[in-house]
Amino acid sequence: MLDLQALDTRLDQIAHRKATLPELAQLKVLDAEISARNDDRVRARTALDDVQREVTKADTDVQLVRERSVRDRARMDAGQGTAKDMQALQHEVDSLARRQSALEDVELEVMERAEGLAADVNRLEAVCAELAARADELRAVSDKILAELDTEVEQIGRSRTDVVAGVGDDLVVLYEKIRASSGGIGAAVLRQRRCEGCNLELNQVDMNRFTAAAGDEVLRCEECRRILVRTSESGI
């Protein structure tokens, strides 16, 4: 019976360790951080894409004005048209120059914003890559530990089957019932008149009864109702 209790205690310990594995807790926190940083990266990438479209538009606007100005200057240089036409062309060239300067300022501002957003995207991509690498390391460690624990559970399961076969079905049923209601401890050693399940010393009446009991009789602590296992140190 003590062998069965020891195996079940170890199974409980393994289950507790699997549920409270530090690496799993760290992974949970890290996964949440990865998700948040990925969201930041997506927002930064979206903002960069929007600004890059602004850059393209600004560049197109500048190019159109520049081309128009070149054509007007070519007409002026060619002397095509009347003096009034030349005056109008000069006025348009001057206006286009001012327009081009303003558009180039806009283009420069948009390009600077694009550079800042590109830097943000690169930084967030580096952060996400670093977090992912850390998560992979933690996952590898936790997977290894869990695999080792699962292997031990399988080994204990085989040993437990052998032990249960030697204990008997009725006693196992009783043990399981007590264990479920007594914090996982269904059987305890009776050592020097004391139950090691509840750590209380038995009175003389109970001790006399236990002394007179047959060797195969199931003894139970009157206080905690756990199955008592007799040894040479029980005091009976």
C-alpha positions in Angstrom: 0.0 0.0 0.0 2.9 2.4 0.8 4.3 1.7 -2.6 1.0 2.7 -4.2 0.9 5.8 -2.1 4.4 6.7 -3.1 3.7 6.3 -6.8 0.5 8.4 -6.5 2.3 11.1 -4.6 4.9 11.3 -7.3 2.2 11.5 -9.9 0.7 14.4 -8.0 4.1 16.1 -7.8 4.6 15.7 -11.6 1.1 17.1 -12.3 1.8 20.0 -10.1 5.2 20.7 -11.7 3.7 20.5 -15.2 1.0 23.0 -14.2 3.5 25.4 -12.6 6.5 25.0 -14.9 8.3 28.4 -14.8 9.1 28.2 -18.5 5.4 27.9 -19.3 4.6 31.0 -17.2 7.4 32.9 -18.9 6.1 31.8 -22.3 2.7 33.1 -21.5 4.0 36.5 -20.6 6.4 36.5 -23.6 3.6 35.4 -26.0 1.5 38.3 -24.8 4.4 40.7 -25.4 5.1 39.3 -28.8 1.4 39.8 -29.7 1.5 43.4 -28.6 4.8 44.1 -30.4 3.4 42.5 -33.6 0.4 44.8 -33.4 2.7 47.7 -33.0 4.7 46.5 -36.1 1.5 46.1 -38.2 0.4 49.7 -37.2 3.9 51.1 -38.0 4.0 49.2 -41.4 0.5 50.5 -42.3 1.5 54.0 -41.4 4.7 53.7 -43.4 2.7 52.4 -46.4 0.4 55.4 -46.2 3.2 57.9 -46.0 5.1 56.2 -48.9 2.0 56.8 -51.0 2.2 60.4 -49.9 5.8 60.4 -51.0 4.9 59.0 -54.4 2.2 61.6 -54.8 4.5 64.5 -53.7 7.2 63.3 -56.1 4.7 63.1 -58.9 3.4 66.6 -58.2 6.9 68.0 -58.2 7.8 66.2 -61.4 4.7 67.6 -63.2 5.5 71.1 -62.2 9.1 70.7 -63.2 8.2 69.3 -66.6 5.7 72.2 -67.2 8.4 74.7 -66.2 10.9 73.1 -68.6 8.4 73.3 -71.5 7.6 77.0 -70.7 11.3 77.9 -70.6 11.8 76.1 -73.9 9.1 78.1 -75.5 10.6 81.3 -74.1 14.0 80.4 -75.3 12.6 79.7 -78.7 11.0 83.1 -78.8 7.6 81.7 -79.9 4.7 84.1 -79.5 4.2 87.8 -79.0 5.7 90.0 -76.3 2.5 89.6 -74.3 2.8 85.8 -74.7 6.4 85.9 -73.4 5.3 88.0 -70.5 2.6 85.5 -69.6 5.1 82.6 -70.0 7.5 84.4 -67.7 4.8 84.9 -65.1 3.9 81.3 -65.3 7.5 80.2 -65.0 7.9 82.3 -61.9 4.7 80.9 -60.5 5.7 77.4 -61.3 9.1 78.0 -59.5 7.3 79.0 -56.4 4.9 76.1 -56.7 7.8 73.7 -57.2 9.6 75.0 -54.2 6.5 74.6 -52.0 5.9 71.1 -53.3 9.6 70.2 -52.7 9.2 71.3 -49.1 6.1 69.1 -48.8 8.0 66.2 -50.4 10.9 66.7 -48.0 8.6 66.7 -45.0 6.8 63.6 -46.1 10.1 61.8 -46.9 11.4 62.6 -43.4 8.3 61.2 -41.9 8.7 58.1 -44.0 12.3 57.7 -42.8 11.1 57.9 -39.2 8.4 55.3 -39.7 10.8 53.0 -41.6 13.2 53.2 -38.6 10.3 52.3 -36.3 9.3 49.4 -38.5 12.9 48.1 -38.6 13.2 48.5 -34.8 10.0 46.7 -34.2 10.9 43.9 -36.6 14.2 43.4 -34.7 12.3 43.4 -31.4 9.8 40.8 -32.7 12.6 38.6 -34.0 14.4 38.8 -30.6 11.3 38.0 -28.7 10.5 35.1 -31.1 14.0 33.7 -30.6 13.6 33.8 -26.8 10.2 32.2 -27.1 11.6 29.4 -29.2 14.3 28.8 -26.6 11.8 28.7 -23.7 9.5 26.4 -25.7 12.4 24.0 -26.4 13.3 23.9 -22.7 9.7 23.4 -21.6 9.0 20.7 -24.3 12.1 18.8 -23.1 11.0 19.0 -19.5 7.4 18.0 -20.2 8.6 15.1 -22.4 10.8 13.8 -19.6 7.9 14.2 -17.1 5.5 12.4 -19.5 8.1 9.5 -19.8 8.2 9.3 -16.0 4.4 9.2 -15.8 4.3 6.3 -18.3 6.9 4.4 -16.2 5.0 5.1 -13.0 1.8 4.0 -14.7 3.3 0.6 -15.5 4.6 0.2 -12.0 1.3 1.3 -10.5 -0.5 -1.4 -12.5 1.7 -4.0 -11.0 1.3 -2.7 -7.5 -2.5 -2.5 -7.8 -2.7 -6.1 -9.0 -1.0 -7.2 -5.8 -3.1 -5.1 -3.5 -6.6 -6.2 -4.4 -9.5 -4.4 -6.0 -11.6 -3.7 -2.8 -8.7 -2.2 -0.9 -7.7 -0.1 -3.9 -11.2 1.3 -4.2 -11.2 2.2 -0.5 -7.7 3.8 -0.8 -8.8 5.8 -3.8 -11.9 7.1 -2.0 -9.9 8.1 1.0 -7.2 9.7 -1.1 -9.7 11.8 -3.0 -11.1 13.2 0.2 -7.8 13.5 2.2 -5.5 15.7 0.2 -4.1 12.9 -1.9 -2.9 10.8 1.0 -4.9 7.6 1.3 -2.5 5.5 3.4 0.0 6.4 6.1 2.5 4.6 8.2 1.7 3.8 11.8 5.0 4.7 13.5 5.6 4.6 17.3 1.8 4.8 18.0 1.5 7.8 15.8 -0.4 8.1 12.4 1.9 9.8 10.0 -1.2 10.9 8.0 -2.6 13.3 10.6 0.4 13.1 13.0 -1.7 12.3 16.0 -0.8 9.7 18.6 -3.3 6.9 18.9 -4.8 6.1 22.3 -4.2 2.9 24.2 -7.6 1.5 23.3 -7.0 1.8 19.6 -3.5 0.5 20.0 -4.8 -2.6 21.9 -7.3 -3.2 19.1 -4.7 -2.9 16.4 -2.4 -5.3 18.3 -5.2 -7.9 18.4 -6.1 -7.4 14.7 -5.3 -10.1 12.2 -2.4 -9.5 9.9 -4.6 -9.0 6.8 -7.1 -6.7 8.5 -7.3 -3.2 7.2 -6.5 -0.7 9.9 -7.7 2.9 9.8 -6.9 5.9 11.8 -9.8 6.9 14.0 -8.9 10.6 13.5 -8.2 11.0 9.8 -9.7 7.7 8.6 -6.6 7.0 6.4 -5.5 3.4 6.0 -2.7 2.6 8.4 0.3 0.5 7.4 1.9 -1.5 10.1 5.7 -1.8 10.3 8.2 -3.0 12.9 8.2 0.6 14.3 4.4 0.8 14.8 4.6 -0.1 18.4 2.1 -2.9 18.3 
